[in-house]
Amino acid sequence: MEMQLQELIEQIKKDGVEAAETQADAIVESAKAEAERIIADAQAKADKLMADAKAENEKTVKSGEDAIRQAGRNLLISFRESVSRELKAIVGEKVNGVYSSDAFAKLVINAVECWAGKPEAEDISVILNNSDLEKLEEALLAELKAKMLKGVTLKANDNFDGGFRIAVNNGAVYYDYSAEAVTDMLSGYLSPRVTALLKEAE
């Protein structure tokens, strides 16, 4: 009887130990699985943080490069506009210089001669501002008479500062040789050449 009791105690101990070991193994496995899940989550978060940081860095770099490019374009546009303004000012100064010199009357007569030679040009009018007409009327009329240019009339119009306009066929057609028009024309002609020179210098 005592032997059976001893065996029973031993069996209970054995069963208890095995149960404890099984439970311990289960706890260890669960802890391992939880640890692996935590590590995987942490890795995923770290990977996402790295990817986000990389994307943000690339975005910042691209934004900075775009800003630099735009600033460069703005600077170039501003420089070209400045050169165009300076070119127009220089051309305007030269045109005004010619138009205020003794050569102006000769220039008007040459233009009238060219138009008088065209068969379709009738009733030629030379239009000047009041100030220029007062200064040049006598010389122009004398020159027109000397060159046998008949039917040419001189008219005053203060809608432009300097230069002259030629009207033919009773004013049906106007040709603008005002200081502003000639300056614009010459600046437009020279501007592409200046742009080409600027590109060569880049």
Sequence and secondary structure as in RCSB ss.txt:
>XXXX:A:sequence
MEMQLQELIEQIKKDGVEAAETQADAIVESAKAEAERIIADAQAKADKLMADAKAENEKTVKSGEDAIRQAGRNL
LISFRESVSRELKAIVGEKVNGVYSSDAFAKLVINAVECWAGKPEAEDISVILNNSDLEKLEEALLAELKAKMLK
GVTLKANDNFDGGFRIAVNNGAVYYDYSAEAVTDMLSGYLSPRVTALLKEAE
>XXXX:A:secstr
 HHHHHHHHHHHHHHHHHHHHHHHHHHHHHHHHHHHHHHHHHHHHHHHHHHHHHHHHHHHHHHHHHHHHHHHHHH
HHHHHHHHHHHHHHHHHHHHHHHHTSTHHHHHHHHHHHHHHTSTT  S EEEE HHHHHHHHHHHHHHHHHTT  
S EEEE  SSSSEEEEEETTTTEEEEEEHHHHHHHHHHHHHHHHHHHHHHH 
